[in-house]
Amino acid sequence: MVKDLSHLLSEESKGRKPSPLKSAFKYYGKEDIVFLGGGLPLADYFPWEKIVAYSPEPPFEDGIGAQPSVTGKSTISEVHKHKVEEFDIPLARSLQYGHTQGNPELIDFLKEHTKMIHNVPYEEWDLCLTIGNTQSWEACIRSFCNPGDSIFIEEYTFPSAVETARNLGVNFVPMKMDAFGIIPSALAELLENWDKSKPLPKLLYTICTGQNPTGSSLGYERRKELYDLACKYDFVIIEDEPYYFLQMTEYQSGKEEEIKTPSHEEFLKSLVKSFISMDTEGRVLRLDSFSKVLAPGTRVGWIVGQAALLERFVRLHEVSIQAPSGFSQTIVQALLGRWGQSGYVDWLIAMRKEYSIKRDFTIKCLEKYMPKEVVSWTPPIAGMFFTILLDASKHPDFATKYDSDPLKVEDAVYEQGLKDGCLMIPGSWFVAPNRKNTSGTTFFYRGTYAAVPLDTLGVGLERFAKAVKSEFGL
């Protein structure tokens, strides 16, 4: 029997807590449950259908790379002959050590992309590749924060983002939100009344477009107000933007309008201005990723920011991740190189249309099935998520069976949803540390329209509505 060596673990390791979201994934793939819990893009939206690799065959009697023997038997399978373009990353290089910042071909493509989309308003900017936005966020924490430092986070946020920072000794300062994201005036009031004996937070972390979990999106005016506060109080904004290109037009209730395909110019003009695009002081770090627009398994993301800060990230990556997968970089760049910037925008426009269709369908289902006397919602304008807000005080047993505790009603609806065959995620699973409860008797659920086809999505929403009606006696 092995000996318990947990006493030798670091405090950081011992403090790691499991994400409540992971507990929901035991229901993923079950035939009797429509899983609306995770932000999982459909495999139909992955731009690769087949990947072929050619490898040498054993035995290697004459060594690796040897020529065929005199008997004519080759020790290496025939190499597939294909056209190699100048924008391709050769496997001979991408599978080697080196290029911690990322292979030059992919870096060049992403720099051109960044100029076109964001037009960073200073010259001394750069970018470096990562293995996705969670790792990018961890690199931000490790590069800026000492134990005891504080950071601003949204009052509802992605649990893994919290766990990334929690056991590095970071303190959390939640920011108030509404249906449209962070409320700048509330943050301004918090800063104005800050205890001068304590240092101000160094970072403001926000999932600002299609926010996870609320589905809210910050408009330009709010972003500008928040950026001005960052300049005034000297902190860095981390804009975590995996859903940025899943922006949609506003939902029009009661209208059956065809979703039009915009021109490139119309599409680019419709995108909300990013924090990095208004950053004149170099105090924004933008976290980008292919996870939601190409495929999560690529594990390729990138950070954009001022070059002097990016140099520190590269030094960190040299002793941690080394670099994103060479296979992934070659495959992604081969696709993007052949598409070009124009083709990639075509793909992003097509993704927008797909998610617009699914968002519209979702809201129509909510309008059709949900009991409006206890449920409300705000249609999202970006991302993969929607939320429904419930009023626990309207439950007939709120004061008796549930002791006037909305979280007990939330749990009861969750369990009833599972019985009726649909899983959505309770909003309490996303509450930021140190958040004061100001929600009164309301609570919410996060759902996604990304993970299942339309027909299954409709079935799931009808089932969850049935669970709400059943629990509230409607």
DRENTIVEX-810635 format. One line per 2 residues: their letters; for each residue z, x, y of C-alpha. Coordinates in Angstrom, 3 decimals, always signed. Layout:
A> Z,X,Y  ...
***
This chain:
MV> +0.000,+0.000,+0.000  -0.894,+1.341,+3.418
KD> +1.838,+2.162,+5.906  +2.209,+0.200,+9.129
LS> +1.134,+2.591,+11.878  +0.947,+0.060,+14.685
HL> +3.814,+1.837,+16.474  +1.358,+4.662,+17.184
LS> -1.106,+2.423,+19.006  -1.481,+2.735,+22.767
EE> -0.018,+0.088,+25.045  -3.582,-0.848,+25.976
SK> -4.490,-1.442,+22.331  -1.314,-3.377,+21.518
GR> -1.839,-5.604,+24.532  -5.317,-6.814,+23.545
KP> -5.364,-10.567,+22.961  -7.986,-12.554,+21.051
SP> -10.294,-14.686,+23.141  -9.701,-18.414,+22.606
LK> -13.477,-18.798,+22.651  -13.696,-16.878,+19.373
SA> -11.557,-19.507,+17.649  -14.221,-22.112,+18.419
FK> -16.947,-20.088,+16.723  -15.592,-20.957,+13.269
YY> -17.357,-24.297,+13.861  -20.681,-22.665,+14.769
GK> -23.374,-23.405,+12.201  -21.525,-26.285,+10.555
ED> -23.933,-29.125,+9.820  -21.500,-31.872,+10.873
IV> -20.684,-30.300,+14.280  -23.024,-30.133,+17.273
FL> -21.925,-26.850,+18.835  -22.086,-27.058,+22.614
GG> -19.473,-24.368,+23.078  -21.248,-21.022,+23.531
GL> -23.850,-19.753,+25.981  -26.253,-18.888,+23.190
PL> -29.937,-18.984,+24.156  -32.236,-20.523,+21.552
AD> -34.087,-18.012,+19.398  -37.238,-19.896,+20.458
YF> -36.785,-18.205,+23.848  -36.780,-14.639,+22.475
PW> -40.102,-12.929,+23.346  -40.374,-11.080,+20.028
EK> -41.517,-12.683,+16.802  -41.724,-9.641,+14.562
IV> -40.789,-5.979,+14.878  -42.460,-3.507,+12.539
AY> -41.161,+0.007,+11.857  -42.943,+2.716,+9.873
SP> -40.825,+5.331,+8.121  -41.311,+8.310,+5.795
EP> -40.800,+7.622,+2.077  -38.664,+9.584,-0.368
PF> -38.618,+11.899,-2.242  -38.994,+14.645,+0.322
ED> -39.796,+17.399,-2.130  -41.717,+19.533,+0.351
GI> -39.432,+18.909,+3.306  -39.626,+16.509,+6.204
GA> -42.964,+16.412,+7.978  -44.722,+18.425,+5.270
QP> -48.440,+18.088,+4.681  -49.721,+16.432,+1.474
SV> -49.378,+18.634,-1.599  -52.347,+20.246,-3.340
TG> -52.322,+17.377,-5.845  -53.062,+15.036,-2.975
KS> -49.727,+13.163,-3.203  -48.306,+12.591,+0.274
TI> -44.560,+12.743,+0.810  -44.875,+10.713,+4.026
SE> -46.285,+7.202,+4.372  -49.355,+6.732,+6.494
VH> -48.423,+6.631,+10.173  -49.436,+3.416,+11.910
KH> -52.037,+4.233,+14.514  -51.565,+2.212,+17.704
KV> -52.485,+2.655,+21.311  -49.765,+4.377,+23.295
EE> -49.757,+3.560,+26.999  -48.404,+5.751,+29.776
FD> -45.603,+3.247,+30.422  -44.367,+3.380,+26.803
IP> -41.200,+5.281,+25.885  -41.991,+7.440,+22.830
LA> -39.478,+7.033,+20.011  -39.393,+10.807,+19.695
RS> -37.680,+10.817,+23.110  -35.778,+7.545,+23.150
LQ> -34.082,+8.321,+19.818  -32.955,+11.722,+21.078
YG> -29.859,+12.564,+23.110  -30.419,+12.584,+26.833
HT> -31.187,+10.230,+29.721  -27.714,+8.746,+30.084
QG> -28.944,+6.904,+33.173  -31.757,+5.407,+31.103
NP> -35.279,+6.429,+30.196  -37.415,+6.996,+33.308
EL> -40.080,+4.424,+32.387  -37.564,+1.560,+32.145
ID> -35.660,+2.801,+35.190  -38.915,+2.808,+37.195
FL> -39.790,-0.725,+36.101  -36.338,-2.037,+37.039
KE> -36.364,-0.267,+40.401  -39.694,-1.874,+41.257
HT> -38.290,-5.211,+40.061  -35.164,-4.758,+42.220
KM> -37.227,-3.948,+45.310  -39.357,-7.053,+44.780
IH> -36.458,-9.456,+44.143  -33.608,-8.061,+46.280
NV> -35.086,-5.558,+48.738  -31.804,-3.630,+49.039
PY> -31.399,-3.020,+52.803  -30.523,+0.676,+52.626
EE> -32.320,+3.667,+51.171  -29.564,+5.404,+49.213
WD> -29.448,+2.980,+46.263  -29.977,+3.616,+42.596
LC> -29.475,+1.965,+39.218  -28.293,+3.007,+35.784
LT> -28.651,+1.322,+32.419  -25.716,-0.117,+30.486
IG> -25.262,-1.985,+27.213  -24.757,-5.351,+28.884
NT> -22.674,-6.888,+31.640  -19.326,-6.811,+29.827
QS> -19.627,-3.049,+29.453  -20.859,-2.804,+33.047
WE> -17.730,-4.655,+34.193  -15.483,-2.386,+32.115
AC> -17.158,+0.607,+33.758  -16.390,-0.909,+37.182
IR> -12.712,-1.319,+36.309  -12.443,+2.213,+34.921
SF> -14.298,+3.692,+37.893  -12.318,+1.960,+40.658
CN> -8.912,+0.823,+39.437  -5.675,+2.632,+38.717
PG> -2.809,+0.913,+36.866  -1.145,-1.454,+39.293
DS> -4.259,-2.053,+41.427  -5.319,-5.636,+42.113
IF> -8.648,-7.425,+41.925  -9.888,-10.821,+43.141
IE> -11.277,-13.115,+40.429  -12.391,-16.730,+40.373
EY> -9.626,-19.147,+39.356  -11.727,-20.105,+36.324
TF> -13.604,-17.225,+34.746  -15.018,-15.726,+31.564
PS> -12.059,-14.792,+29.279  -13.654,-11.524,+28.141
AV> -13.864,-10.394,+31.771  -10.111,-10.937,+32.048
ET> -9.347,-9.122,+28.793  -11.544,-6.215,+29.867
AR> -9.250,-5.612,+32.835  -5.867,-6.940,+31.686
NL> -4.763,-4.038,+29.535  -5.991,-1.411,+31.931
GV> -2.970,-2.370,+34.032  -4.861,-4.400,+36.639
NF> -3.288,-7.299,+38.545  -5.259,-10.513,+39.093
VP> -5.493,-12.466,+42.341  -7.260,-15.812,+41.678
MK> -9.586,-17.300,+44.312  -9.797,-21.046,+44.859
MD> -13.034,-22.768,+43.849  -14.728,-26.138,+44.173
AF> -17.932,-27.566,+42.713  -19.926,-24.976,+44.715
GI> -17.988,-21.825,+43.763  -15.490,-19.676,+45.655
IP> -14.159,-21.239,+48.868  -14.479,-18.490,+51.532
SA> -12.022,-20.118,+53.962  -9.325,-20.159,+51.277
LA> -9.904,-16.462,+50.582  -9.826,-15.706,+54.324
EL> -6.461,-17.463,+54.602  -5.140,-15.505,+51.635
LE> -6.234,-12.221,+53.205  -4.847,-13.100,+56.633
NW> -1.433,-13.784,+55.101  -1.443,-10.846,+52.700
DK> +1.895,-9.102,+52.168  +1.386,-5.862,+54.130
SK> +3.776,-4.019,+51.810  +1.204,-4.366,+48.986
PL> -2.244,-2.771,+48.910  -5.209,-5.123,+49.145
PK> -7.354,-5.691,+46.044  -10.134,-3.141,+45.573
LL> -12.670,-5.416,+43.897  -13.897,-8.998,+44.099
YT> -15.414,-10.050,+40.791  -17.680,-13.101,+40.775
IC> -20.157,-14.738,+38.396  -21.856,-16.255,+41.394
TG> -24.935,-18.060,+40.017  -24.534,-20.601,+37.205
QN> -20.890,-19.556,+37.023  -19.216,-19.290,+33.643
PT> -17.462,-21.650,+32.969  -17.914,-24.109,+35.845
GS> -21.705,-23.979,+36.235  -21.244,-23.704,+40.026
SL> -23.458,-21.556,+42.247  -22.644,-19.891,+45.553
GY> -25.064,-20.726,+48.345  -26.275,-18.214,+50.909
ER> -23.748,-19.178,+53.613  -20.772,-18.739,+51.303
RK> -22.099,-15.407,+50.050  -22.487,-14.206,+53.630
EL> -18.932,-15.272,+54.512  -17.555,-13.490,+51.448
YD> -19.558,-10.351,+52.234  -18.211,-10.340,+55.804
LA> -14.670,-10.553,+54.408  -15.408,-7.593,+52.118
CK> -16.521,-5.540,+55.132  -13.531,-6.603,+57.229
YD> -10.911,-5.939,+54.538  -12.663,-3.033,+52.781
FV> -13.175,-4.127,+49.185  -16.158,-3.959,+46.815
II> -18.016,-7.042,+45.563  -19.034,-7.039,+41.911
ED> -21.743,-9.665,+41.447  -22.079,-10.369,+37.731
EP> -25.478,-12.069,+37.492  -26.756,-12.678,+33.935
YY> -27.852,-16.218,+34.899  -29.503,-15.396,+38.227
FL> -33.050,-16.210,+37.074  -31.984,-19.491,+35.479
QM> -31.952,-21.156,+38.904  -33.320,-24.683,+39.172
TE> -34.061,-27.274,+41.818  -31.389,-29.876,+42.500
YQ> -31.154,-32.720,+40.013  -32.639,-35.979,+41.288
SG> -30.795,-38.929,+39.781  -32.956,-41.876,+38.811
KE> -36.232,-40.037,+39.386  -38.670,-39.209,+36.602
EE> -40.593,-36.416,+38.273  -42.665,-33.864,+36.394
IK> -41.162,-30.387,+36.598  -43.793,-28.384,+38.430
TP> -44.610,-24.745,+37.778  -44.181,-22.851,+41.062
SH> -46.362,-20.000,+42.233  -44.864,-16.515,+42.207
EE> -44.313,-16.727,+45.948  -42.634,-20.144,+45.689
FL> -40.429,-18.980,+42.815  -39.246,-15.809,+44.548
KS> -38.638,-17.652,+47.809  -36.534,-20.270,+45.999
LV> -34.020,-17.715,+44.641  -30.725,-17.611,+46.512
KS> -30.192,-14.343,+48.384  -28.068,-12.024,+46.292
FI> -25.065,-10.099,+47.597  -26.970,-6.826,+47.097
SM> -29.789,-8.122,+49.328  -27.401,-8.550,+52.285
DT> -25.422,-5.347,+51.656  -25.781,-2.978,+54.610
EG> -22.663,-0.919,+53.813  -23.222,-0.146,+50.126
RV> -20.162,-2.134,+49.026  -21.890,-4.370,+46.449
LR> -22.450,-3.513,+42.797  -24.861,-5.828,+41.040
LD> -24.561,-6.274,+37.262  -27.834,-7.385,+35.675
SF> -28.811,-8.009,+32.076  -31.644,-9.021,+29.751
SK> -29.218,-10.988,+27.558  -29.995,-14.441,+28.954
VL> -33.673,-13.980,+29.841  -34.970,-11.897,+26.900
AP> -32.348,-11.731,+24.137  -28.600,-10.952,+23.887
GT> -29.204,-8.507,+21.048  -31.219,-6.150,+23.208
RV> -27.875,-4.898,+24.601  -29.604,-3.559,+27.693
GW> -28.220,-4.196,+31.176  -28.136,-2.280,+34.427
IV> -26.003,-1.730,+37.526  -27.512,-1.550,+41.023
GQ> -25.583,+0.015,+43.912  -25.293,+2.957,+46.240
AA> -26.302,+6.223,+44.587  -22.997,+8.034,+45.220
LL> -21.109,+5.361,+43.264  -23.737,+5.149,+40.521
ER> -23.353,+8.899,+39.937  -19.728,+8.227,+38.915
FV> -20.870,+5.589,+36.422  -23.310,+8.048,+34.844
RL> -20.488,+10.572,+34.432  -18.394,+7.868,+32.719
HE> -21.242,+6.883,+30.426  -21.755,+10.501,+29.378
VS> -18.356,+10.382,+27.657  -18.438,+6.765,+26.498
IQ> -21.649,+4.888,+25.666  -23.978,+7.932,+26.058
AP> -26.876,+5.509,+26.712  -28.154,+2.107,+25.585
SG> -29.927,+2.061,+22.222  -33.104,+4.109,+22.208
FS> -34.752,+1.567,+19.939  -33.945,-1.211,+22.421
QT> -35.192,+0.740,+25.410  -38.515,+1.473,+23.705
IV> -39.019,-2.130,+22.561  -38.017,-3.704,+25.885
QA> -40.120,-1.303,+27.935  -43.142,-1.776,+25.652
LL> -42.927,-5.511,+26.387  -42.324,-5.179,+30.128
GR> -44.920,-2.445,+30.534  -47.596,-4.652,+29.008
WG> -46.485,-7.705,+30.976  -46.142,-5.818,+34.256
QS> -44.091,-7.183,+37.149  -46.377,-10.198,+37.449
GY> -46.130,-11.051,+33.761  -42.346,-10.729,+33.828
VD> -42.185,-13.180,+36.739  -44.421,-15.529,+34.718
WL> -41.848,-15.345,+31.914  -38.954,-16.014,+34.297
IA> -40.783,-19.037,+35.732  -41.316,-20.357,+32.207
MR> -37.599,-19.863,+31.429  -36.724,-21.790,+34.588
KE> -38.858,-24.702,+33.430  -37.254,-24.762,+29.980
YS> -33.736,-24.806,+31.401  -34.670,-27.385,+34.041
IK> -35.868,-29.724,+31.295  -32.636,-29.228,+29.341
RD> -30.411,-29.599,+32.420  -32.138,-32.825,+33.422
FT> -31.894,-34.192,+29.887  -28.183,-33.330,+29.777
IK> -27.370,-35.130,+33.018  -29.354,-38.196,+31.928
CL> -27.318,-38.246,+28.698  -24.074,-38.005,+30.668
EK> -25.224,-40.886,+32.873  -26.098,-42.916,+29.793
YM> -23.115,-42.242,+27.530  -20.060,-41.067,+29.482
PK> -17.452,-43.600,+30.708  -17.666,-43.107,+34.468
EV> -14.246,-44.675,+35.041  -12.593,-41.496,+33.669
VS> -15.386,-38.863,+33.733  -17.305,-37.229,+36.605
WT> -19.652,-34.254,+36.938  -21.730,-32.214,+39.371
PP> -25.228,-31.318,+38.079  -25.607,-27.530,+37.992
IA> -28.446,-25.808,+39.846  -28.417,-22.654,+37.702
GM> -27.315,-21.202,+34.414  -26.541,-22.525,+30.948
FF> -23.381,-24.526,+31.551  -22.280,-27.924,+32.801
TI> -18.778,-29.316,+33.143  -17.337,-32.792,+32.900
LL> -14.136,-33.580,+34.810  -11.630,-36.041,+33.292
DA> -8.648,-37.758,+34.889  -5.706,-37.695,+32.471
SK> -3.727,-40.177,+34.558  -6.127,-42.908,+33.457
HP> -5.132,-42.409,+29.808  -3.053,-45.424,+28.684
DF> -0.479,-43.167,+27.011  -0.414,-40.430,+29.670
AT> +3.215,-40.958,+30.746  +4.581,-41.762,+27.293
KY> +2.804,-40.086,+24.376  +1.598,-37.118,+26.448
DS> +4.603,-36.658,+28.788  +2.342,-36.771,+31.878
DP> +0.851,-33.433,+30.802  -2.951,-33.311,+31.284
LK> -3.243,-30.336,+28.917  -1.961,-32.487,+26.062
VE> -4.665,-35.042,+26.800  -7.207,-32.210,+26.999
DA> -6.200,-31.014,+23.547  -6.326,-34.536,+22.125
VY> -9.893,-35.053,+23.412  -10.921,-31.677,+21.941
EQ> -9.573,-32.628,+18.515  -11.169,-36.071,+18.692
GL> -14.467,-34.437,+19.629  -14.331,-32.320,+16.481
KD> -13.626,-35.424,+14.392  -16.602,-37.173,+15.963
GC> -18.849,-34.142,+15.420  -19.218,-32.327,+18.754
LM> -17.517,-29.233,+20.176  -17.138,-28.542,+23.878
IP> -14.715,-25.990,+25.312  -11.497,-27.041,+27.124
GS> -11.361,-25.798,+30.710  -7.812,-24.479,+30.264
WF> -9.256,-21.712,+28.097  -10.830,-20.233,+31.234
VA> -7.847,-20.291,+33.610  -7.386,-16.955,+35.389
PN> -4.007,-15.197,+35.146  -1.601,-16.001,+37.997
RK> -3.479,-19.147,+38.960  -1.213,-21.824,+40.403
NT> -1.876,-25.290,+39.015  -3.375,-27.323,+41.841
SG> -5.528,-29.617,+39.703  -3.037,-32.453,+39.477
TT> -3.910,-34.727,+36.572  -7.532,-33.624,+36.118
FF> -8.974,-31.272,+33.512  -12.508,-30.313,+32.471
YR> -14.679,-29.343,+29.545  -17.453,-26.781,+29.548
GT> -20.622,-27.585,+27.663  -23.927,-25.792,+27.301
YA> -27.472,-27.114,+27.064  -28.720,-23.701,+25.941
AV> -27.624,-23.509,+22.321  -29.398,-26.444,+20.633
PL> -32.729,-28.321,+20.789  -33.018,-31.483,+22.907
DT> -32.642,-33.979,+20.075  -29.485,-32.276,+18.805
LG> -28.175,-31.976,+22.370  -28.509,-35.732,+22.840
VG> -26.663,-36.428,+19.601  -23.850,-34.067,+20.595
LE> -23.357,-35.585,+24.038  -23.291,-39.103,+22.612
RF> -20.673,-37.989,+20.086  -18.480,-36.363,+22.715
AK> -18.727,-39.441,+24.914  -17.611,-41.486,+21.911
AV> -14.609,-39.160,+21.517  -13.646,-39.601,+25.186
KS> -13.916,-43.383,+24.937  -11.921,-43.409,+21.726
EF> -9.115,-41.250,+23.112  -8.896,-43.215,+26.375
GL> -9.069,-46.569,+24.600  -12.342,-47.592,+26.258
***
